[in-house]
């Protein structure tokens, strides 16, 4: 009878099994892929400040523009279309250079429509613009 146990003990290992090494490399890769986006969210921001004093706005000079998700625009609760709004904004700027406008967008309004409205305010050279929001209840 031959004894195979002695034969295996005398043979040398000519190749290295790299499967555990690849498993470790893939686990580390997955860990880094998961943790890297989490690190990017913790960026500390320093908000710039201005030395110019903000002039107080008279509440009587504030005009309201409401825009719904279906493109309905109301200027001071009066329905208007886009060309009429542009004319009214130009007239408002001529009548009162210090006029302020508050935009009340719908929650589901696409951002591009809000940007278009803000562009219209910029064309009318109205610089005191605010966006009305509501605090979320928890």
PyMOL commands that set and color helices and strands:
alter all, ss='L'
color gray80, all
select helices_A, chain A and resi 4-10+19-40+59-61+82-95+111-123
alter helices_A, ss='H'
color red, helices_A
select strands_A, chain A and resi 62-67+73-75+78-80+100-105+128-131
alter strands_A, ss='S'
color yellow, strands_A
deselect
rebuild
show_as cartoon
